[in-house]
Amino acid sequence: MVDALNEEQVDAFVDGVARKSESIDVSFNVISYGDIQQPLMEIDVDDFTFPITVATRTHFLTTRAAATHMIKQGSGVVLMFGGSGPQTLPGLGGFKVALDAMEGLRRQWAIELGPHGVRVVTMVTSGIIETIPRQAEGRAEIEEGIKKASLLNRTTTLEDVGSTAWFIASDKAAAITNATVNISSGAIPDY
């Protein structure tokens, strides 16, 4: 177990993996942001800022740790998950702002790591039903919203995420960086 918000633990973990495998080829951070979703006029400031801080801190730390090794080897892929789109919904608290911040962080890492042969790509979905805890309050409504937004009569699955991540990390996607790959089943339009 590694605390993905703890700089020393992240660095030690990544260094250990690099020693064992002799390279770091892909970094993919998918921790939860711990967001509390409420309208902005009702949410406490600490509850609002918490997911923004968690998202930016963990992705900064894990990307920096992996990139240290990727730069030395002249290659690597940083995958970010959960980027944003141009639309939003009411009542998301700091969650949508955290996703928007992730896109800014992705752009910054891509421009700084690209000259070293390291690619940075975000995958965006409209939500993955399989990952919503069964006991989550409002689960049925969230699931229905994800299904309704889809243009394909299906929603994105964990298998879709894995297949897309595999493609992005492969040499077949060697020209993709500083980009968002949209696997939202059409729910999030690209503008």
Buried (B, 14 or more C-beta within 10 A) or exposed (E): EEEBBBEEBBBEBBBEBBEEEEEBEBBBBBBEBBBBBBEEEEBEEEBBBBBBBBBBBBBBBBBBBBBBBBBEBEBBBBBBBBBBBEEEEEEBBBBBBBBBBBBEBBBBBBEEBEEBBBBBBBBBBBBBBEEBEEEEEEEEEBBEBBBEBBEEEEBBBEEBBEEBBEEBBEEEBEEBBBBBBBBBBBBBEEE
